Amino acid sequence: MASRPGQGLRINLRDLPPDRLPALLDDRGRARLARRVDNLLSGIVDLVDRVVLCLDVATDADAALVIGPRIGLEITVDGHLPLRWGPVFAWLVSRGLCDQDQAAAAMTWPGMDNPVSARDRWPLDFILDDLRRDRQAVARVRRYISHVKLAVEDGGPEAAKLYLGACGEHSQPETAPVAPSLPVRAASPSELSDGIARAIQGLCRARGQTGFWFDFTANGCSDEWVSAFVAGPLARAGGDAAGVADDIADWLLRRRRPGAGWGFDAGRPADADSTVWVLRLLDRLGRPLPTGVLDWLAGHVVHGQGLRTYRPAGTVGGAPLPYGEGDWALPHVCVTAAGAGHPALAAECLPPLLAAIGDDAVCAGYWWDDTAYPTAMAAEALAAAGGHDGVLHRMADAAMGRLANSGILTSPFHLALTLRVALADGRMPVAALCRLLALQGEDGLWAGGADLRIPPPVPSTSATHIIAARDDRGLFTTAAVLDALLSARDALTSRDALTSRDVRDFARFRHDDI
């Protein structure tokens, strides 16, 4: 960075874990600043993705490094998503660093301008550039919140400065999505151990600076739900991976809503599905459940029908709850299937789940555009509960049929979840496992294919009101795949669990291959 007269050199420290920032200041003789920075970070760190520490450094007469009395903290969120900035501005208001009007004004900045919506005359050079391009590609200007810089001075007040941004881009004509073809390359089953290790490394590298995961970033960006889901297979993997999952559990416990559970992200109310995945993570880690969370979840159970995502409005102290009046407050098969996988909820969730399995041996969810997710969750819950072999055989037969037709399974997400149905019944489709390993990227991750469907809370006759959301970072998909690979590894290390029809497929396997 360029030097500043009389202040030494300005240094920006990026990607340093936030809990190390106060210690860095303390070690350099800025103990009072360190305490103030720690106090600031304790309120904001869980709401953002990046914190950059900006220091002025110089050397004293003894050539020792000295940190200046004023430091800055640049905070930002991935993708500059407006929805993610709401809680940040609420915190700034609570801290007295801006007022409500300023926060509201800042939230009006993000948006898109084009030749029709622009309030002023559209620039001539934009028009000329459009004429040189494909007539369907139109110039537009995207406005976004870049970052907020917090300034703290030893002995002085705190201050905040907002940085806004704008960039030009071109819209592209919409085209129908093309289903990806599965690669022809065959992967050896001996690659299983390497695939698991690379997936774990890829997920750990994908953590944000603050330690947790974000995915579905194009449609609101989930942190709590996604982090709980991703940490689950890491806890199952054991070793250092379980240590990472334990850190995530600590973070989630700090983020729990008072008297409730967890949500899609920090800006939304707690829901049963997100809370179930946190409890499943804690169960895999062998950690106790927080006091009162099961009582809170009990309010989401509809006896004989399953688990609903949100409670109806007015059930907690008479206070209305968001989303509590429409379909989102009804029991859903996909949420019930996830709940059935936790021992404390299985008794209530299994009966309606069994009733939801159709003649085609699959479950149709509410939040998902494909049957793969709810069907896999149901199969694994039934296998864990025991006593449902007939239903599991039927589900596994259907899954094996889908696995045999690679044209049906067009993403690693669907492939992995369908494989998990077969694994839950003790089957081991080697070809499908090899195809899944062959799809792994160089970074250890799999391409995102988890497609959420988000209908409006109140039923609508218009299909355009349903939002499609995909895990664009591939973290949710990779976690689902990793769980499948771990199940395959467990089956291969316990030959007694294999059925006779599969034994011949493993004649070439050596124990050290896995």
N, C-alpha and C positions, 0 to 999 in steps of 0.2 A: 504494500500500500504506500501511497505517497506520504512523505513526512509532513508534519504540521509545525510551523514556526513556534518555538517555545514550548511545544508539547511532546516532542520526540516523534516516534513513529507510530502511526495508527495500524493496529493489527486486528484483523477479524478472525476469530477462531470458530470454525464450522465443525459440525458433526461431533463435538465433544459432548458426552453424556451430561445432561443438565445437572445431575447431582455432583459432578466434579467441578462445576464452575465456581461455587462458593469456596471450595477447598483451594482452588488455584489462587484466588484473591487472598485468602487467609495466609497461605504460604509466602506470599510476597508482601506481607506487612499491612494488608488492607482488611483487617479483621472486621471493622465496623461496616465497611462496604460489603464484605462477604455476608454478614448477617442480613443486610438489607436486600441483597440479591437473592439470598435463600428465601426470604419472606415473599419477595415478588414471584419467584419461580413456583413456590408451593401453591399459589393460586392459579397460575396460568399454564403450567407445563403440561397438564393433562388435556388442555383444550387445543393445543397447537402441534404441528409436526416438526418445526425447525426453530431452534433458538441459536442465534449467532451472537457471541460475546465480542464486543468491540472495545478494544483497550488502547490507551495511549501509553507507550512504554519508552523509557529512556535509561541512561546509565548515570549513576552518581559519580562522585569524585573517586570512589574506590572501584569503579567499573562494575558495580553491582546493578542488576536489572531492577528498575523501579517502575511501578505501575502508577499512572496518573490518578488524580482524585475523582475523575469523572469517567464513568463507563456507560456503554450502551448495550441494550439487548434487542436485537432485531428478531421479531417473531413473525412466523408465517404459517400457512397451511398449504398442503399439497393441492395443486390444481386450482388454487385461488377461488375455491367454491364459496359463493355468497352464503349458503346455508351454514357453513362451518364458521363463518365470521360472527354470526349472531351471538353465541355464548362468549366470544372474546370481547365484543363491545359491551355486553352486559357486565363482564368483570371489570372492564375499564371504568364504567359508570360507577360500579360499587366501590371502586378504589378512589374515586374522585379525580380520575385522570381525563375524563371528558363528561359532558352532560348528555341527557337523553336526546336533546335536539341534535347534537353533533353526531351521536351514534346513529340516529334515524337517518340523518342526511348522508352519512357514509354508506349506509346500506342501499341507498338509492343509486349509487354510482355504478355498480356492476350491471352490465347489460350489453346489448349488441345494437349497433347503428348500421343501417343500410340506406341506399338512395331514397327509399320510400319513407322510412321512419325518422331520418335525420331532420332536426329542427332547422339547421342552417343549410345553405347551398352545398351540394355535394362537390368535393374537389374535382376540378377538371382532369387532373392527372389520373385520378381513380377511374373516371369515365373512359379516358383514352386507353388505360391499361385493360379495362374490361373488353373493349372493342377488339383488342389484339388477342384475347383469349377465347376459349370455348364460350359460346353465347350463354350456356347454362351455368357458368361459373361467375358469380357476382362478388365484387369487392365489398367488404364490410369491415367495421371497426369494432373490436371487442374491448370493452371497458372492464377493468378488474381491480380488486384491492391487492396491491403488491405486498406490503408488510406494514407492521407497526413497530416503531422504534421507541423503546423505553429508555429514558436517560436517568441515571442516578449519580448524584455527586455527594462525596463525603461531606456530611454536615449540611447539605443543601436539599431542596425539595425534589420530588420525583416529577417527571414530565413525560408526555407521550406525543409522538408525531406520526401522522398517518401518511403513507405513501401510496398514491394511486398510479395505475398504469393503463395504457391503451396500446393495442397493436392491430395492424392491418392483416387481414387474411381473406381467403376466397371461399365462399360456400361452394359445395360440390353437389351435383345432382344426385338424388337418392337412387341407389341401385339395390336390387334384391340381393340379400345375403346369399353367398355361395357356401354350401356345406363343405367343410374341409374333408379331403379324402385321407383315410388312414394310410400311413406309409407302408410300402411293400417290404421294406427291410425287416428281416426277422431278428429279434433280439433273443439271445440265449437266456434261459432261466437262471444261469449262473450269474447274470447281471443283477439279480434281485438285491443282494446286499449292497452293491455299489449304488443302485438306484435309490435305495432307502437313505444311504448316507448323503448322496447328492441332494436329495429332496430336503433333508433336515438342514444341510448347509445353506441351500437356497432360501428356505424360509427364514432362517436366522439372519441372513444377510439382508433380507427384505424388511426387517423391522425398521421403523422410523427412528430418528434420533432420540425420541422419548421412550423407545423400547417396545411399543406395541405395533399392531398392524392396522392398516386401512385397506379396504377394498370396496368394490362397487362405487368407485370415485366419481363416475359420470352421473350418478343418480342419488346424490346425498352423502355418500361416503360413510360407511359403517366402520366403527372402531370397536365398541364393546362386544357386539354379537360376533363379528369376524374374529377378533382376538381370542375369544373363548373357543370358537370352533377350530381355529388353527392350532391353538395350544394343546387341544385334546390329544391328537396323535403324537405330538412331541412328548407329552407326559407318558404316553404308552410306550414310546421308544426307549425311555430310560436314559441313564447316563447324563451327559451334559445337556442333552435336549430336554430332559425332565427339569433340569435346573432353570432353563429358559422358561418353561411352562410354569414353574413355581413363581418366577418373577412376574409373569403375566397375571397369575392368580392374586398376588399381592396388590398389583395395580388395580385389578378389577374390584377387589374388596374395598379399596379406597374410593372407588367410583360408585359404589352401591348407593341407590337413592334411599333416603331416610325412610324406614318402615316399608320398603318395597324391594325391588330387585334391580335388574339391569335392562338397558334398551338397545336399540339399533345403533345409536350414537349418543354423545353427551347432550345433544340438543333436543332429544325426544323422550317421552315418558317411558317408564319401565314396561316391558311386555313379558308375557309368559315364555315365549320361544327363546328370546335372548337369555332370560333367567335360567331356563332349563339347561342351556349349553354351558353356562357358568357352573351350575351345580354338577353337570357331568364332568367338567374339568376338575373340580374339587374332588369328586369321587375317584377319578383316575389317579390323582395325586395322594389320595388317602387323607385329605384334609377335612376337618369338621365343617359342617354347614353353618353359615351365620345364623344367629338366633332370630327367629321370627320369619325367615324367608319362606319356609314351607307353609306357614299359616297364611302368608300373603298369596302364595301360589294356589292355595286351596280355594281362594275366591275366584279362580279362573277355571275351576273344574265344574263341568256340567255333568252330573251323575248320569251315567249310561250313554252320554254323547261325546265325552272327551274334553279336550283342553282348548280354551279360547285364547286368542292372542291378547285381547284387552278386556277388562271388566266393563260391564255396562256403567254408564255415567251415574254418579251419585252414590256409589256403594262404599266409598271411603269417607266417612265423616260428612256425607251429604255433598261433598265437593264434586262438581262435574269433572270428568276426565276426558282428555282428547280421544277421539276415535271411538268413544264408547257407545254410540247409538246405532251404528250400522252393522254391516257384515263383519267388520273386524272384531266385533264383540261376540261372534258366534263360534262354536267349536269347529276346529279345522283338523282334517286328518293328518296333514303334515306336522302340525304342532303337537298333536296327540301322539304321533309316532315317535317324535323326538322325546317327548315326556315319558313314553313307555320304556325308554332306554335307561331311565334312572330308577333304582330300586324303590325309592320312596314314593314314586308316582305310578309304578307299574300296575298296581292293583286296580286303580281307577281307569287307567288308559288302555290296558290290554283288551277288555271286552268290547268297547266300541271300535277299537282298531281291527279286531278280528271280523267284526261285522262289516267293516269298510272294504275288506279285500274282495274284489269283484270276481266274476266268473272267469275273467282272463288272468287271475292270480296277481293283479297289480293293484296299487292304491292310487287314487287320483287326489292330488293335493289341491290346496287353494292358492298358495303363494308361489307355486312352481309351474312352469309351462310344460313339464314332462313328468311322467310317473316315476322316473328313476329314483329321485331323492326320497319321496315318502315310502316307496316300496322297499328300498334298502334299509331305511330306518325301522320299518315294520319288521322285516325279516330278522334283523339283528336283535331287536327287542324280543321277538318270539323265541329265538334261539337261546338267548340269555335266560328267559323265564323257564324254558323246558316244557315238555308235555304237548308240544304242538307240531310233532313231526309230520303228520299228514299235510297240514297247511304249508309247512316249509318245503316239503317235497314238491308240492304243486307250484309254489312260487319259484323254486329253483329250476324246475323243468321249463317254466316260461322264460326264466332268465337265460338258461342255456340256449334256448331257441333264438333269443335276441342276440346273444353273443356269437352265434353261428352265422348271423347275417350282418356283416360289417357295415353294410349300407344303412342300417337302421341307427347304429351308434356313431354319430358324427362328431363327438367330442370326447376328450379324455374324461370329463366329468361324468357323462352318461355311461361310458365304458366302465369306469371304476366302480360306480354305484351298482351297476348290473352285475359286475364281477363279485361285489360284496354280497349280493343276494345268494349267488351260487356258493360262495365260501361259507355263508351262515349255515348251509345245509351240508357242509362237509365235502362239497364238490371242489374240483380244482381244474378249471378250463385252462390248460397250459397255453394254448394259442392266444387266448385273450390276454393273459398275463404278459406274454411276449409283446403283443401289440401295444399294450399300455407302457411297457418299458421303452419301446421304440419311439414313443411320442414325447419322451422327456426332453426338455430343452437343454442347451448348453449351460444355462444358469441353474440347472437343477429343478426348475419349475415346469409346470405344464400350462399350456395356453388356457385362458379362462373360458369356461363353457357353462358355468352355473347361471342359468337364466331365471331370474325372479320375475314374477308378474305382480304388479302392484295395482289392484283395482281401487277405485275410490271407496272410502269408508261407507258411503251410502250407495246402494245399488244404482247402476246407471245402465241404460239400454244401449249406450254408445260404446263400441269397442275402442274408440280413440281415447277414452278416459283411462284405459289400462296402460300403465307405464311399464315398459320392458327395461329391466336392469340386469346387466351382466357383470361378473367379477372381472373387470378389465385388467386388473393386475395379476390375475391368475392365482392368487393366494388361497382363496376358498377352494378352488378346484384342486390345487396341489395338496391341500390338507385332506380332501376327500380321497385322493389317489394314495397318499401316504398311508392312510388307514387301511386301504385295500391291500397295499403291499405288506404291511405289518401282519394283516390277517393271513396272507399267503405264506409269509415267513413262519408264522406260528404253526400253520398246518404242515409245512414241510419239515419242521423240527419235531413234530409229533406224528409220526407215520400212523399211529393207531387211530388217529382221527379221520384218516382218509377212507373213503368207501372203496369197495372192491373194484368198481368200474374205473377208478382213477389210478389204482396201483400201477398198472402197466405204463401209465404216462410218466411215472417217476423212476423207472428203471435206470435211467441214465443220470439221475441226480446223485451227487455225493454230499455227504453231510457238510463238508467244508465249503460247498458252493453257496451255502446260505449263512 
